[in-house]
Amino acid sequence: MSYPSRDEILASSKGWVASFLNFLPGLGSGYLYQRRWKPYFFTITAGTAWFALGFFLQGDSEPSQSEQIIGIFGLFFISIVTVIEANLAYKKATNKKRAEKEKIISSKKKGGLNNSLN
C-alpha cells in the first residue's frame, strides 16, 4: 500500500475550502485541511507573536480604539497572506499533477504507436 505524496494530497483538496478556512478564523485552519503542518505552525507562531507584541506594548493601560484597529488589521493581514499562499500552493500542486498526467498519457500514446508499427 503506497501513501499519497504531499502534492497529491494538496491537489486533491479544494482550493476554495482551504482559502476560506484560512480567512474566516484567520489562524491557518486551511493548512490543517491541506495537511500542511509547517505553514500551519508558522501561522500560529505569527498570530501568537502578534498577540504577545500587543500585550507587551499595551502594558497596564486599556488599549485605545486605534490600537484595537491596528491589532485587528494585523490579524486580517495574516489571514489574507495565508489565503493567498494556500491558493497559490493549491494551483501549483494541481498544475504539477496535470502535467504529470499529460506526460503519462503522451508516453502511452507514443508507446502505442511504436508497438503497432512492429
N, C-alpha and C positions, 0 to 999 in steps of 0.2 A: 504494500500500500504506500503510495507516494503522497506526500503532503503538497498542497499548492504553494507556489512561490509567493513572495511578497507582492510582486507585480500582479500575479493572477488574483490574489485576494483583493488588492486595491482596485483592479479593473472590474471585478465582479460586483463591487459595491456601487451604489448610486451616488453620483457626484453631488446632486442637489440635496440629498439627505445629509451627507457629511457637511456640506456648506451650511445648511440650516441648523444642524446641531452645534456647529462651531459658533454661529452667530447668536442664536437665541440665549443659551446660557452664557456664552462668551468665554468659556474656560476650556475649550478644546474637546468637548464631548464627541464631536465628529471624528476626531482621531481615534477614539475608542471604537467607534463604528467601523472605521477603516483598518483597525488593528495596527495602528502606527503609534508605538509606545514612546519613541524618542521625542517626536513633536508634541505629544500629549504632555509629557513631563516637562518639556521646555516651556509650554504654555502655562502649566500650573505654577512653575517657578517664576515666570514673568508676572503672573497675576498676584502671587504671594509677595513678590518683591514690590509691586506697585502698592499693595495694601500696607506693607510694612513701611515703605517710604512715606506714605501719607500719615500713618500713625505716628512715626517718629518726628516728622516735620510739624505736625499739629501740636504736639506737646500736650499740655493740660487744658488748653483753651478749646472752646467749641468751634468747629470749622465754619467759616463764613459760606455764604451761598456760592461765591465764585470758586472757593476751594472745593466745594462739593461738585460743582460743574467740571472742574479740572479732573477730579477723581473719576467721575463717570465717563468723561471724554477719554481718559487713559484706558479704561476697560473697554470702551467702544472701539478704540484704536486696536487693541489687542485682538478683539473679536473680528474686526474687518481684515486684519493681516492673516489670521488663521483661516478665514473663509476663502480668501484669495489663494493662499498656499494650498489648502486642501483641494480646491477646484483644479489648480494647475497640476498638482500631483496626480489627480484622477485622470485628467486629459492626457498626461504624459504616459501613464500606465496603459490606458486604452489604446493610444496610438501605437505603443510598442507591441501590444497584444495583436492588434490589427495587422501590423507589419509582419509579425511572425506568422500569422495565419496566411497572409498573401504569399509569403516565401514558401511555406509548405505546399500551398495549392499550386504555385508555379513550378516547384520542383516535381510534384506529382504529374503535372501536365507534360513536362519535359521528359520525365521517365517513361510516361505512357507512349509518347511519340517514338522514343528510341526503341522501346520494346516491340512496337508494331512494325518497325522497319526491319528488324532482324528475323 
